[in-house]
Amino acid sequence: MTLANSGANRDSARDFLAVNPVFVAEPDLIPRDSMPAGSLAPDVAYQIVHDELMLDGNARLNLATFVTTWMEPVASRLMAECFDKNMIDKDEYPRTAALEERCVRMLAELWHAPDPLTVIGCSTTGSSEACMLAGLAMKRRWQHRRRAAGAPEDRPNIVMGANVQICWEKFANYWDVEPRVVPMDGDRFHLDAATTVAHCDENTIGVVAVLGSTFDGSYEPVADICAALDEHHPDVPVHVDGASGAMVAPFCDPDLRWDFRLSRVASINTSGHKYGLVYPGVGWIVWRDADALPADLVFRVNYLGGEMPTFALNFSRPGAQVVAQYYNFLRLGFDGFRRVQQYCRDVATGLADRIADIGPFRLLTRGDELPVFAFTVTGDVTGYSVFDVSAHLREAGWLVPAYTFPENRTDLSVLRVVVRNGMTHDLADLFIDDLRGVVAQLERQEKPLRGKEAASFSHGAR
């Protein structure tokens, strides 16, 4: 969320919003930071807001975000029909609740749960909430096990790589769990089996394995991590943060073992609003079975009309995104999702190969796992930085983040491209043309004009 800031950071020194003089019946001055004393005509209020939003970037050219920026018009219409439905009022909106349950069962089947018809799962406001719920379940299971053994339960820890999304650090902070963050090392940018095992002990509530790193799009080796835990720490469960990859791997990498086929995987989350192809506002979490979610975390309320179980950090939220997720599952089916995700991967790998061919760039990844890749300038480039490249691409309308890697690899600054549904081969051609033009322009510089202070990576990772 956006935190209230000081007056020194206001977006304009003007105290009043300007009104188009065509709207002569309206007041000339409308306060910017306080509520107007009177009402405005709806078309005037619309025009004021609409005009300011024109200064936002073009979402289709945003190669920074993982979040869906395009849906079919009929899906938007369906969502508009559901904006007034509160997802939590399951007695009042039983069919919306039924669609949520169907989505959970579809995901459970997609992720090879032992019994998809009886799994426990729910929708959330996004992957961040889903990860919090997964962490709470792991902590509570660990507490139950420690109490049964008469062991202390005051020093829980959770093991994760330095590439995790910031929500995991929030979880550790908010719920008093020690975050054991495995740093990057050389060309190892995420967890591996050996480093995972070395950070676990009897106080480890679980390991977070990321299927699709935010930093470079690579998969963590979930199967290897599980095998190592089987041998050295048989009581430590694994949660797979599949915010992006859990909606890519089942379609593009069906033989990859990362999901409930591995008995150590206790829960999986994904973002419906990323490669689930839904507009922002929906995530999903599924537990392997009822035993994976301690019953004492689930509340039951009856003041909405009937007794209802609930396990969530949020309560009221719109049902539109859940309905849109079910629409996508029906509309595309397995083969449709496979076509969409494979097309994204083909665009990503083709784009990565052409960027490597331009000359001054070195690929870290090439988009053959998530359709996401990271690249940096080669060591012999002295006249500009990745931050200069990002700034010049922005002038052409492209939003490509530049950022440094975390502790131990803060020396590495990269650019990252996220290919989503809607990024076509034709748009990729235009991007390459603009990137070549940017390189030609930057090669005339004598030294970089922008450094780490110009980093443009604010999608939740460190």
C-alpha positions in Angstrom: 0.0 0.0 0.0 1.0 3.6 -0.4 2.0 5.3 2.8 0.9 8.9 3.4 3.9 11.1 2.7 5.0 14.5 3.9 4.0 17.8 2.2 7.5 18.1 0.8 6.8 15.1 -1.5 3.5 16.4 -3.0 3.2 15.8 -6.7 2.4 19.5 -7.4 2.9 22.8 -5.7 -0.5 23.9 -6.9 -3.2 23.8 -4.2 -6.0 23.4 -6.7 -6.8 21.2 -9.7 -7.3 22.9 -13.0 -10.7 22.5 -14.7 -11.2 22.6 -18.5 -12.9 26.0 -19.1 -15.4 24.2 -21.3 -17.1 23.1 -18.1 -18.3 26.6 -17.4 -21.0 25.6 -14.9 -18.4 24.0 -12.6 -16.3 25.8 -9.9 -13.0 27.2 -11.3 -11.0 25.9 -8.4 -11.1 22.3 -7.0 -8.9 21.5 -4.0 -6.2 19.0 -4.7 -5.6 17.5 -1.3 -8.9 18.1 0.5 -12.5 17.0 -0.2 -14.4 19.6 -2.2 -17.2 21.3 -0.3 -19.7 20.6 -3.1 -20.4 18.0 -5.7 -19.2 17.9 -9.3 -21.0 16.6 -12.4 -19.9 13.1 -13.1 -18.5 13.9 -16.5 -16.4 16.6 -15.0 -15.0 14.4 -12.2 -14.4 11.7 -14.8 -12.5 14.1 -17.1 -10.2 15.4 -14.3 -9.2 11.9 -13.2 -9.0 10.6 -16.8 -6.7 13.4 -17.8 -4.2 12.9 -14.9 -4.1 9.1 -15.6 -3.0 9.8 -19.2 0.5 10.4 -17.7 0.8 6.8 -16.5 2.8 4.4 -18.6 1.3 2.3 -21.4 0.5 -1.0 -19.6 1.0 -3.1 -22.8 4.6 -1.7 -23.0 5.3 -2.4 -19.4 8.0 -5.2 -19.4 8.6 -4.7 -15.7 5.4 -6.1 -14.2 4.4 -9.7 -13.9 0.7 -8.7 -13.5 -1.9 -9.2 -16.2 -2.4 -6.0 -18.3 -4.9 -7.4 -20.9 -8.0 -9.5 -20.8 -10.7 -10.1 -23.5 -13.5 -7.5 -23.5 -16.0 -10.2 -22.6 -14.0 -11.0 -19.5 -14.0 -7.3 -18.5 -17.8 -7.3 -19.0 -18.2 -10.3 -16.8 -16.0 -8.8 -14.1 -18.1 -5.5 -14.2 -21.2 -7.6 -13.6 -19.6 -8.9 -10.3 -17.9 -5.8 -8.9 -20.7 -5.4 -6.4 -20.4 -9.0 -5.0 -18.5 -9.5 -1.8 -16.5 -12.7 -2.1 -16.8 -13.3 1.6 -20.6 -13.3 1.6 -20.9 -16.9 0.6 -24.5 -17.3 1.7 -25.6 -14.3 -0.3 -23.5 -15.3 -3.4 -23.5 -19.1 -3.3 -22.7 -19.4 -7.0 -19.7 -17.2 -6.7 -18.5 -19.3 -3.8 -19.1 -22.4 -5.9 -16.9 -21.0 -8.7 -14.1 -20.4 -6.1 -14.3 -24.0 -4.9 -14.1 -25.3 -8.5 -11.1 -23.2 -9.2 -9.4 -24.7 -6.1 -10.1 -28.2 -7.3 -8.9 -27.4 -10.8 -5.6 -26.1 -9.4 -5.3 -29.1 -7.1 -5.6 -31.4 -10.1 -3.2 -29.3 -12.2 -0.7 -29.5 -9.3 -1.2 -33.3 -8.8 -2.7 -33.3 -5.4 -3.4 -36.8 -4.0 -7.2 -36.2 -4.0 -8.1 -32.9 -5.8 -11.8 -33.3 -4.8 -11.0 -33.0 -1.1 -8.1 -30.6 -0.8 -8.2 -27.5 1.3 -7.6 -24.2 -0.5 -8.9 -20.7 -1.1 -8.6 -17.6 -3.1 -6.8 -14.6 -1.7 -6.1 -11.0 -2.6 -2.9 -12.1 -4.2 0.2 -14.2 -3.6 1.4 -12.1 -0.7 -1.6 -13.0 1.4 -1.4 -16.6 0.2 2.2 -16.8 1.3 1.3 -15.4 4.7 -1.3 -18.1 5.1 1.2 -20.8 4.1 3.7 -19.5 6.5 1.2 -19.4 9.4 0.2 -23.0 8.6 3.8 -24.1 8.7 4.5 -22.3 11.9 1.4 -23.7 13.6 2.2 -27.3 12.5 5.7 -26.9 13.9 4.4 -25.6 17.2 2.0 -28.5 17.5 4.9 -31.0 16.9 7.2 -29.2 19.4 4.5 -29.2 22.1 3.8 -32.9 21.6 7.5 -33.6 22.1 7.7 -31.3 25.1 10.3 -29.2 23.3 10.6 -25.3 23.3 8.8 -23.4 20.6 10.2 -19.9 21.1 12.8 -19.8 18.3 11.1 -20.8 15.0 13.0 -20.1 11.7 12.1 -20.3 8.0 14.7 -21.0 5.3 14.5 -19.1 1.9 16.8 -17.8 -0.8 17.7 -14.1 -1.1 15.6 -14.0 -4.3 12.3 -14.4 -2.5 9.6 -11.8 -2.8 9.4 -9.3 0.1 6.2 -10.9 1.4 8.3 -13.7 3.0 10.4 -11.2 4.9 7.2 -9.5 6.0 5.8 -12.9 7.2 9.0 -13.5 9.2 8.9 -10.0 10.7 5.1 -9.9 11.5 4.9 -13.4 13.0 8.2 -13.5 14.9 10.0 -16.1 12.8 13.7 -15.9 12.2 14.3 -15.5 8.4 17.3 -17.7 7.4 18.1 -16.1 4.1 20.5 -18.0 2.0 22.7 -15.4 0.2 23.5 -15.5 -3.5 27.0 -16.8 -4.3 28.8 -16.3 -7.6 26.5 -17.5 -10.3 24.1 -19.2 -7.9 21.2 -16.8 -7.7 18.8 -18.9 -5.6 18.6 -21.9 -3.3 20.1 -25.3 -4.1 19.9 -28.5 -2.1 23.2 -28.2 -0.2 22.6 -24.6 1.0 19.1 -25.4 2.0 20.0 -28.3 4.2 22.9 -26.4 5.8 20.5 -23.7 7.0 17.8 -26.1 8.5 17.6 -27.4 12.1 15.0 -28.6 14.6 13.5 -25.1 14.8 12.9 -24.8 11.0 9.2 -24.5 10.3 9.6 -24.9 6.6 11.5 -24.1 3.4 10.3 -21.8 0.8 11.1 -22.9 -2.8 10.4 -20.4 -5.5 9.2 -21.6 -8.9 10.2 -18.6 -10.9 12.5 -16.1 -9.3 11.5 -12.4 -9.5 15.1 -11.5 -10.1 15.8 -13.5 -13.2 12.9 -15.9 -14.0 14.7 -19.1 -13.1 13.1 -22.1 -11.3 14.6 -23.3 -8.0 15.3 -27.1 -8.0 12.3 -28.1 -5.9 12.8 -31.8 -6.4 16.5 -31.7 -5.4 15.7 -29.6 -2.3 13.0 -32.1 -1.2 15.3 -35.1 -1.7 18.0 -33.5 0.4 15.4 -32.7 3.2 14.2 -36.3 3.0 17.7 -37.4 3.9 18.7 -34.8 6.4 15.6 -33.1 7.8 12.6 -35.4 7.4 10.3 -33.2 9.5 10.8 -30.0 7.5 8.0 -29.3 5.0 8.4 -27.3 1.7 6.1 -24.6 0.5 6.3 -23.8 -3.2 5.9 -20.1 -4.0 4.7 -20.5 -7.5 3.4 -17.0 -7.8 4.3 -17.2 -11.5 5.7 -20.6 -12.3 2.8 -22.6 -10.9 0.8 -21.3 -13.9 3.5 -21.9 -16.4 5.3 -25.2 -15.5 2.2 -27.4 -15.7 1.7 -26.4 -19.3 5.2 -25.9 -20.6 7.2 -28.3 -18.4 4.7 -31.2 -17.6 7.4 -33.6 -16.7 9.1 -31.3 -14.2 8.5 -32.6 -10.6 8.0 -29.6 -8.4 4.4 -29.9 -7.1 2.4 -32.4 -4.9 4.0 -35.3 -6.7 6.8 -34.6 -4.2 5.5 -35.8 -0.8 7.4 -33.1 1.1 5.5 -30.3 -0.7 2.8 -29.2 1.8 1.3 -26.2 0.0 1.5 -24.2 -3.2 0.4 -20.7 -4.0 0.1 -18.8 -7.2 -1.1 -15.4 -8.5 -4.2 -15.6 -10.6 -3.4 -12.1 -11.6 0.0 -13.0 -13.1 0.2 -16.0 -15.4 -3.3 -16.9 -14.3 -4.2 -14.2 -16.8 -6.7 -12.2 -14.5 -6.6 -8.5 -13.8 -5.0 -7.6 -10.4 -6.6 -8.8 -7.2 -6.6 -12.6 -6.9 -4.2 -15.2 -5.6 -4.6 -18.9 -4.7 -3.3 -21.3 -2.2 -3.8 -25.1 -2.0 -2.7 -27.4 0.8 -1.8 -31.0 0.1 -4.6 -32.3 2.4 -6.6 -31.3 5.4 -3.8 -32.3 7.8 -1.5 -29.7 6.2 -3.7 -26.8 7.5 -4.2 -27.0 11.3 -7.8 -26.7 12.2 -7.2 -24.2 15.0 -6.3 -21.6 12.3 -9.7 -21.8 10.7 -12.4 -19.5 12.1 -16.1 -20.0 11.8 -18.5 -17.1 11.6 -22.3 -17.1 11.3 -23.2 -13.4 11.1 -23.4 -13.4 7.3 -26.4 -15.7 7.3 -24.9 -19.2 7.9 -21.9 -20.8 9.5 -18.9 -20.3 7.3 -15.2 -21.3 7.8 -12.6 -18.7 7.0 -8.9 -18.6 7.0 -7.6 -15.3 5.6 -5.9 -12.1 6.5 -8.4 -10.1 4.6 -12.2 -10.4 4.9 -14.3 -8.4 2.4 -13.1 -8.3 -1.2 -14.6 -8.4 -4.6 -15.7 -11.6 -6.3 -15.0 -10.3 -9.8 -11.5 -11.6 -10.0 -12.5 -15.1 -8.8 -15.2 -15.2 -11.5 -12.7 -14.0 -14.1 -10.3 -16.8 -13.1 -13.1 -19.4 -13.5 -13.9 -17.8 -16.9 -10.3 -18.2 -18.0 -10.2 -21.9 -17.0 -13.4 -22.5 -19.0 -12.4 -20.3 -21.9 -8.9 -21.6 -22.5 -8.8 -25.1 -21.0 -5.5 -26.9 -20.6 -4.6 -26.7 -24.2 -5.4 -22.9 -24.4 -3.3 -22.2 -21.4 -0.5 -24.2 -22.9 -0.7 -22.2 -26.1 -0.6 -18.9 -24.3 2.3 -19.7 -22.0 4.3 -21.4 -24.7 3.8 -18.4 -26.9 5.1 -16.1 -24.1 8.1 -18.4 -23.7 8.8 -18.4 -27.4 8.7 -14.6 -27.5 10.9 -14.4 -24.4 13.6 -16.8 -25.7 13.6 -15.2 -29.1 13.9 -11.8 -27.6 16.7 -12.9 -25.3 18.7 -14.4 -28.2 18.4 -11.2 -30.3 19.5 -9.0 -27.3 22.5 -11.2 -26.9 23.3 -10.8 -30.5 23.2 -6.9 -30.3 26.7 -7.0 -28.7 27.1 -5.1 -25.5 24.8 -7.4 -23.4 25.3 -10.6 -21.5 22.3 -12.8 -20.6 21.9 -14.2 -17.1 18.8 -16.2 -18.1 17.1 -16.6 -21.4 13.4 -17.0 -20.6 13.2 -20.8 -21.1 11.7 -21.3 -17.6 9.5 -18.4 -16.7 9.1 -16.3 -19.9 11.3 -13.8 -18.0 15.0 -13.1 -18.5 17.7 -10.8 -17.0 20.7 -9.4 -18.8 23.5 -7.0 -18.1 26.1 -5.0 -20.0 29.3 -6.7 -20.8 32.5 -5.9 -18.8 34.0 -3.9 -21.6 31.2 -1.3 -21.7 32.4 1.7 -19.8 30.3 4.6 -21.3 26.9 3.7 -19.9 25.1 1.5 -17.3 22.0 -0.6 -17.3 20.3 2.3 -15.6 21.1 4.5 -18.6 19.6 1.8 -20.9 16.4 1.7 -18.8 16.0 5.5 -18.8 16.4 5.7 -22.5 14.0 2.9 -23.2 11.5 4.7 -21.0 11.7 7.7 -23.4 10.5 5.3 -26.1 7.6 4.1 -23.9 9.1 0.8 -22.8 9.2 0.2 -19.0 12.2 -2.1 -18.4 13.5 -2.2 -14.8 17.1 -1.9 -13.9 18.3 -3.0 -10.4 21.1 -4.5 -8.4 21.1 -8.0 -7.0 21.0 -8.6 -3.2 23.7 -9.0 -0.6 26.8 -10.8 -1.9 26.0 -9.8 -5.5 25.3 -6.1 -5.2 28.0 -5.7 -7.7 25.7 -7.1 -10.3 23.3 -4.7 -12.0 20.8 -6.0 -14.5 17.8 -5.3 -16.7 14.9 -7.6 -16.7 12.2 -8.3 -19.3 8.8 -9.9 -18.4 6.9 -11.3 -21.3 3.2 -11.6 -20.6 0.1 -12.5 -22.7 -0.2 -9.6 -25.1 3.5 -9.2 -25.8 3.7 -10.4 -29.4 6.5 -11.2 -31.7 5.6 -8.0 -33.6 6.0 -5.9 -30.4 9.2 -7.7 -29.7 10.5 -6.6 -33.1 9.7 -3.0 -32.2 11.4 -3.4 -28.8 14.6 -4.7 -30.5 14.6 -1.8 -33.0 14.3 0.7 -30.1 17.0 -1.1 -28.1 19.4 -0.9 -31.0 18.7 2.8 -31.3 19.3 3.3 -27.6 22.6 1.4 -27.8 23.7 3.5 -30.7 22.9 6.7 -28.8 24.5 5.6 -25.6 27.8 4.5 -27.3 28.4 8.2 -27.8 28.6 8.8 -24.0 32.0 9.0 -22.3 30.8 7.7 -18.9 27.6 6.4 -17.3 25.1 9.2 -16.2 23.0 7.0 -13.9 24.0 4.6 -11.1 22.3 2.5 -8.5 20.3 5.5 -7.2 18.3 5.3 -10.5 17.2 1.7 -9.8 13.6 1.1 -11.1 12.7 -2.1 -9.4 9.9 -1.9 -7.0 7.9 -5.1 -7.4 8.4 -6.4 -3.9 11.8 -8.0 -4.0 14.7 -6.7 -1.9 
